[in-house]
Amino acid sequence: MNISLRRGERIFINGAVLRVDRKVCLELLNDVTFLLENHVMQAEEATTPLKQLYFAIQTILISPNDCDAAMELARNLLVSLNEGACDRRILDGLGVAVRQIDNKRMFEALKAVRALFPIEAELKDRASEVHARDVA
């Protein structure tokens, strides 16, 4: 796999954080776990239940040698989300994420959760509209 990075960009590979000082192309020759900087969510951005789940999974991916607490948090969030979700699309996406986590494919789990963000936003907007109508 080839990955191109721009000057100053970071990549997280098997728990290590690398920053490049010039444009570079990396060729990964074996099976590694990595996360590009533009997929990294900051803690303050984890403002919704799905974003909190994403952050927990991301923590597992970034720190594979110290991930027990993050794994427990992800499992608890998944249980809560499954119990509280009433939208089939969310439930289906969470099912994909669970299978990927069980198979230790954290990047794929992140993709599954990230794909749910627009649905979560749509449901939140719809709930806000209903609330606004009820208050008015």
C-alpha positions in Angstrom: 0.0 0.0 0.0 1.3 3.4 -0.9 0.5 6.5 1.2 1.4 10.0 0.2 1.9 12.6 2.9 2.3 16.3 2.7 4.9 18.3 4.7 3.9 18.5 8.4 1.3 15.8 8.0 1.1 13.0 10.6 0.2 9.3 10.3 -0.4 6.9 13.2 1.2 3.4 12.5 0.9 0.6 14.9 0.6 3.0 17.8 3.5 5.2 16.7 2.9 8.8 15.6 5.1 9.9 12.6 5.3 13.5 11.2 7.0 14.1 7.9 9.1 17.2 7.3 8.6 17.1 3.5 6.3 15.6 1.0 6.9 11.9 1.1 5.4 8.6 -0.2 5.4 5.7 2.2 5.1 2.1 0.9 3.7 -0.2 3.6 5.1 -3.6 2.8 3.3 -5.7 5.5 0.0 -5.7 7.3 0.0 -2.7 9.6 -2.6 -0.7 11.4 -2.6 2.9 10.5 -4.7 6.1 10.6 -4.2 9.2 8.6 -4.3 12.5 10.4 -7.4 13.7 8.6 -9.3 10.8 10.0 -8.3 11.6 13.6 -11.0 13.1 15.8 -10.0 15.3 18.6 -11.6 14.6 22.0 -13.5 17.9 22.0 -15.1 16.9 18.7 -16.7 13.8 20.2 -20.0 15.6 21.0 -22.6 13.0 20.0 -22.9 9.3 20.9 -21.7 8.1 17.6 -18.7 10.5 17.6 -17.9 9.2 21.1 -17.9 5.7 19.8 -15.7 6.7 16.9 -13.3 8.3 19.3 -13.2 5.2 21.5 -12.5 3.0 18.4 -9.9 5.5 17.2 -8.1 5.2 20.6 -8.0 1.5 20.2 -6.4 1.9 16.8 -3.9 4.5 17.8 -2.8 2.8 21.0 -3.1 -0.9 20.4 -0.9 -1.8 23.4 -3.0 0.2 25.9 -6.5 -0.2 24.7 -8.4 -2.1 27.4 -10.2 1.0 28.8 -11.1 2.2 25.3 -12.4 -1.3 24.3 -14.6 -1.4 27.3 -15.9 2.1 26.6 -16.6 1.2 22.9 -18.5 -2.0 24.0 -20.6 0.1 26.5 -21.3 2.7 23.9 -22.4 0.1 21.5 -24.8 -1.5 24.0 -26.3 2.0 24.8 -26.5 2.9 21.1 -28.2 -0.4 20.2 -30.7 0.0 23.0 -31.5 3.6 22.2 -31.4 3.6 18.4 -34.8 3.5 16.7 -33.5 3.9 13.1 -32.8 0.8 11.1 -29.9 2.4 9.3 -28.1 3.2 12.6 -28.7 -0.3 13.9 -27.4 -1.9 10.7 -24.3 0.3 10.7 -23.7 -0.5 14.4 -23.9 -4.2 13.5 -21.2 -3.7 10.9 -19.1 -1.9 13.4 -19.5 -4.7 16.0 -18.5 -7.3 13.4 -15.4 -5.3 12.4 -14.4 -4.8 16.1 -14.8 -8.5 16.8 -12.6 -9.2 13.8 -10.0 -6.7 15.1 -10.5 -4.5 11.9 -10.7 -1.2 13.7 -10.2 1.0 10.6 -13.2 -0.7 9.0 -15.2 -0.2 12.2 -14.2 3.5 12.1 -15.5 3.7 8.5 -18.8 2.1 9.4 -19.3 4.5 12.3 -18.2 7.6 10.3 -20.8 6.6 7.6 -23.5 7.0 10.3 -22.6 10.6 11.2 -24.9 12.1 8.5 -27.8 9.9 9.6 -27.3 10.9 13.3 -27.2 14.6 12.2 -30.4 14.1 10.2 -32.2 12.5 13.1 -31.0 15.3 15.5 -32.2 18.0 13.1 -35.6 16.3 12.7 -35.9 16.0 16.5 -35.1 19.7 16.9 -37.7 20.7 14.3 -40.3 18.6 16.1 -39.3 20.1 19.5 -39.5 23.7 18.0 -43.0 23.0 16.6 -44.1 21.6 20.0 -42.8 24.6 21.9 -44.4 27.1 19.4 
